[in-house]
Every structure is written in C-alpha cells, then in structure tokens.
C-alpha cells in the first residue's frame, strides 16, 4: 500500500535555526522524497525549489494544515538534524504529546502520547530502520524508549510549551501522523553523517520504516482514521 506524505525541512524558514543543521537538511529531505517516490508513495516537499519557505515557523504550521485541507496527507515528516549542546548521538523521532502545554493554537481534543499510538508505531519503525541502514545508534538519553522521544522531552516541551508544528497540526491529527525526525547529531554523529551515501541510506531507512508499519496493522486509510478516534 502507498500513502501520501508531506516532507518539511526543519528550520528552512524565516524563523531560522542552527546554520550547520540548516545547511544539510535539504540533502536529507530531498533524498527522502526521491526514495519515497521511487517506492511508489506520493511525497511532496513543503519548501520551494530553493529549499526555502518564505515565512515563520508558525506560517509553516498553518501551511501544512492549508495543504491538508486541499488534499489530506497520511504522514507529515519534519526532517532535522540534532545539535544539542551535549552532542548526544543517535537518531530519534519525536511524537506529539501536548496535552496541558501552552500553545497559540489550542486543540480541544487530546493530543497526548497515549492517544497517538499510530505516531508511535511510525516513530519506532522509522528510527530503527534508519539506524540499521546508516549505522547510527538509536538515541538513548532523554527519550521514552530508544529512538523515540515525547514532545515533552524536547527543549521546548520541557519548558511547558508545545512544538509549533504539533500545535498547529493537532487539528488534523484524526487523519495525519505527525513526526519530527532527527537524523543524528551534527557533531556527535559527524563521521557517519559525512560518509559517502549517508543521505540515500537514511532515506532508504525511512522508506523501510514506513513500509514496515503498512505491512502490519495499518492496511487502509479507514483503519488509520479509526485507530486515531
């Protein structure tokens, strides 16, 4: 089964971010898009051909929802590289877990860890497959389980705020899985990230993780929707 995916390049907007991360994010995101399309999935890029979105992070969140309303996506994948001060190595995916956190885009339903079970399935599968395909380890510090982090464990969530991407897109969580994917630490994993073929291997891991979930319980759009109500 093939699904419809929106890829977002982390920090490639006017809000900005770590310049070292921003420099390599397009290489990973474009590689993921190519591998997904080659595997038969529909994969769109939020950024333009210059790998840039001319708006703030809040505008990015609103744009995701606008595009979803035109034609729904099954998965939003927000692609990043980690640059924490401790240089903590490892790949991981962040799952929405925002009930009670402050946000400018409140959501009346639950968007907690326990209600985002399909997001958890994708997070586990993608992180594990990327680790296998690239040689990256699964992050084991500050996570719910190896390679999977709660929104509350992020630098933003730990201060009591929602990640903007999850806050805005909570309105469409009934259909769309939402993940932030951190493809290793730009310093702690520099040797692996800088190796020839890394981006293609990482992209192959993303595809393998998605296909692993689709080969299990989530076999139709309806089953995905029902699993999130």
Secondary structure, DSSP 8 states (H G I E B T S, - for coil): ---EEEEEETT-BTT---HHHHHHHHHHHHHHHHHHHHTT-EEEESS-TTS-BSS-HHHHHHHHHHHHHHS--SEEEEEEEE--TT----BEEEE---TT-B-SS--SS--SGGG-HHHHHHHHHHHHHHHHHH---B--SSSSBTTEEEGGGSTTGGGTB--HHHHHHGGGTTT-EEEEEEEEETTTTHHHHTSTTHHHHHHHHHHHHHHHHHTTT--SHHHHHHTT-
